[in-house]
């Protein structure tokens, strides 16, 4: 494959909440962000735009403040991953809840925002992941609270809405909710949700979610493979192996 030495590096932007922000951490083993950067090394700059605590109402306001113009940078892939905070229960003390219809509209507005459309990136939506109510309860007790702020069933509604919006907008969706839940034993159409307090504790979810919400290394490992599969299936021209190296190999580089 011929190396490309013209123009600035293209970018892959990951835009999300704390699960995106924390994906650079490698203290406990596998780290998603460095692995993705390694996959696109000398091909694309991989940019982490994760903002802890943000929901889609925050996100739509933040988006134009960091998006580069086409003169500043070329965004080749845009990954949008929100919903974990939007799906907090109404009235929860964090005040992060966003009603379902507003969540859908905010996601639509992000995808269709002038700053995104002007770049014409290969866009991917990621659904909010499932939650493990047992893990959430344990983490809450450690923090001195018994408040129930998220449930498995309520989060599923936001994941389903993300999938439906992607279908409507013809934007590929990584249905991470289904990917993780399938690993936990859930089957399509099954009303029994692993992670719900109405079901037994699920060891697979506990392995992937550190506190019932955020990811362990294994959760990030599953995410990485699922994202690579999504890019290869929907945007094969943007898979790492399809993008030329920037600048020639040292044996061919001018000196």
C-alpha positions in Angstrom: 0.0 0.0 0.0 1.4 3.4 -1.0 2.1 5.8 1.8 0.4 9.2 1.8 2.4 12.2 2.8 0.0 15.0 1.7 -2.1 17.1 3.9 -2.8 16.8 7.7 -3.7 13.6 9.4 -7.3 12.6 9.3 -9.1 12.2 12.7 -11.2 9.6 14.4 -13.2 11.4 17.1 -14.8 9.5 20.0 -17.6 11.8 21.5 -19.2 10.5 24.6 -19.5 10.6 28.4 -17.4 9.2 31.2 -17.2 5.7 29.7 -15.4 7.3 26.7 -13.3 9.6 28.9 -12.1 6.7 31.1 -11.3 4.5 28.1 -7.7 5.8 28.1 -7.0 4.3 31.5 -4.9 1.2 31.5 -4.2 0.7 35.2 -6.0 -2.7 35.4 -5.0 -4.2 32.0 -6.6 -3.7 28.6 -7.3 -0.1 27.6 -9.6 0.7 24.7 -8.3 4.1 23.7 -4.6 3.2 23.4 -5.5 0.0 21.5 -7.6 2.0 19.1 -4.8 4.5 18.6 -2.4 1.6 18.0 -4.8 0.2 15.3 -4.8 3.5 13.5 -1.1 4.4 14.2 0.3 6.5 11.3 -3.1 6.4 9.7 -5.5 8.6 11.8 -5.2 10.7 14.9 -7.6 9.2 17.4 -9.1 11.9 19.6 -10.9 11.3 23.0 -13.7 13.8 23.5 -15.3 12.1 26.5 -16.9 14.2 29.1 -17.8 12.7 32.5 -21.4 13.1 33.6 -22.5 14.6 30.2 -25.9 13.7 28.7 -27.0 14.6 25.2 -28.3 18.0 26.4 -24.8 18.8 27.5 -23.3 17.2 24.4 -25.2 19.3 21.8 -23.9 22.5 23.5 -20.3 21.2 23.7 -20.1 19.9 20.2 -19.5 23.1 18.2 -16.9 24.3 20.8 -14.4 21.5 19.9 -15.2 20.5 16.4 -12.5 21.6 14.0 -13.3 23.2 10.7 -12.3 21.4 7.5 -9.4 23.9 7.2 -8.1 22.8 10.6 -8.6 19.0 10.3 -10.4 16.4 8.4 -12.6 14.1 10.5 -12.8 10.8 8.8 -14.7 8.8 11.5 -17.1 10.2 14.1 -18.2 7.9 16.9 -21.1 9.2 19.0 -21.8 7.4 22.3 -24.3 8.8 24.7 -27.3 7.6 26.7 -25.9 6.2 29.9 -26.6 9.4 31.8 -29.7 10.4 29.8 -31.2 7.1 31.0 -31.0 8.0 34.7 -34.5 7.7 36.2 -36.7 10.8 36.3 -36.3 12.6 39.6 -32.9 11.0 40.5 -30.6 13.3 42.5 -28.0 13.6 39.8 -30.5 15.5 37.6 -28.9 13.8 34.5 -32.1 12.4 33.2 -33.2 13.4 29.7 -36.7 12.3 28.5 -36.6 9.7 25.8 -38.0 11.8 23.1 -35.6 14.6 23.9 -32.7 12.1 23.9 -33.6 11.0 20.4 -33.9 14.6 19.2 -30.6 15.6 20.8 -28.8 12.6 19.1 -30.4 13.6 15.8 -29.2 17.2 16.2 -25.7 16.0 16.9 -25.6 13.8 13.9 -27.1 16.5 11.7 -25.2 19.4 13.2 -23.5 21.7 10.7 -20.1 21.1 12.3 -20.5 17.3 11.7 -22.1 17.4 8.3 -19.5 19.9 7.1 -16.9 17.2 7.6 -18.9 14.4 6.0 -17.4 11.8 8.3 -18.2 8.1 8.5 -20.5 8.3 11.5 -21.3 5.6 14.0 -23.7 5.7 16.9 -23.2 3.5 19.9 -26.1 2.6 22.1 -25.8 3.1 25.9 -24.6 -0.2 27.5 -26.7 -2.2 29.9 -26.5 -1.7 33.6 -26.1 -4.2 36.4 -28.4 -3.2 39.2 -26.5 -5.3 41.7 -23.3 -3.5 40.9 -25.0 -0.2 41.0 -26.4 -1.0 44.4 -23.0 -2.1 45.8 -21.3 1.0 44.4 -24.0 3.2 45.9 -23.7 1.7 49.4 -19.9 2.3 49.2 -20.8 6.0 48.6 -23.4 6.1 51.4 -26.5 6.0 49.3 -29.4 3.6 48.6 -30.9 5.6 45.8 -31.9 3.7 42.7 -30.9 6.0 39.8 -30.8 3.5 36.9 -32.5 0.3 36.0 -31.9 -2.4 33.4 -35.3 -2.0 31.8 -35.2 1.8 31.6 -31.8 1.8 30.0 -32.9 -0.7 27.4 -35.5 1.9 26.2 -32.7 4.3 25.4 -30.6 1.7 23.6 -33.6 0.7 21.5 -34.3 4.4 20.6 -30.7 4.8 19.5 -31.0 1.7 17.2 -34.2 3.1 15.7 -32.8 6.5 15.2 -29.8 5.1 13.3 -32.1 3.1 11.1 -34.1 6.2 10.4 -31.0 8.3 9.6 -29.3 5.5 7.8 -26.4 5.8 10.2 -24.7 2.6 11.3 -25.3 1.7 15.0 -23.1 -0.4 17.2 -25.8 -2.0 19.4 -23.4 -2.4 22.4 -26.4 -3.0 24.7 -27.2 -6.2 22.7 -23.6 -7.2 22.4 -23.0 -7.2 26.1 -26.4 -8.6 27.0 -26.0 -11.5 24.6 -22.7 -12.4 26.3 -24.6 -12.3 29.6 -27.1 -14.9 28.2 -29.9 -12.6 27.0 -31.7 -13.6 23.7 -33.6 -11.3 21.4 -37.2 -11.0 22.5 -36.4 -12.2 26.0 -38.2 -10.1 28.7 -35.9 -11.4 31.4 -33.0 -8.9 31.6 -29.6 -9.9 33.1 -28.6 -7.2 35.5 -32.1 -6.6 36.7 -32.8 -7.1 40.4 -35.6 -9.4 39.3 -33.0 -11.9 38.0 -30.1 -13.6 39.7 -26.7 -11.9 39.8 -24.9 -12.2 36.4 -21.2 -13.0 36.6 -20.6 -12.0 33.0 -22.0 -8.5 33.5 -20.0 -8.2 36.7 -16.8 -9.1 34.8 -17.5 -6.3 32.2 -18.9 -3.5 34.4 -16.8 -2.3 37.3 -19.6 -0.6 39.3 -22.7 -1.6 37.4 -22.2 1.2 34.8 -18.6 1.9 34.0 -16.4 -0.6 32.2 -13.8 -3.1 33.4 -11.0 -4.0 30.9 -13.1 -6.9 29.6 -15.9 -4.6 28.8 -13.5 -2.3 26.8 -12.1 -5.4 25.1 -15.5 -6.4 23.9 -16.2 -2.7 22.8 -13.0 -2.6 20.8 -13.7 -5.7 18.8 -17.3 -4.7 18.2 -16.3 -1.3 17.0 -13.7 -2.8 14.6 -16.4 -5.1 13.3 -18.8 -2.2 12.8 -16.3 -0.2 10.9 -15.3 -3.2 8.7 -18.9 -4.0 7.9 -20.3 -0.5 7.3 -17.2 1.6 6.4 -14.6 -0.8 5.0 -12.7 2.0 3.4 -12.1 3.3 6.9 -10.8 0.1 8.5 -7.1 0.4 9.5 -5.9 -2.0 6.9 -7.6 0.1 4.1 -5.9 3.4 5.1 -2.4 4.0 3.8 0.4 4.9 6.2 1.2 8.5 6.5 4.7 9.0 5.3 6.8 6.3 3.8 8.7 3.6 5.7 12.1 4.5 6.9 13.7 2.4 4.2 11.9 4.5 1.6 11.8 7.9 3.2 13.8 10.7 1.7 16.9 11.8 3.6 
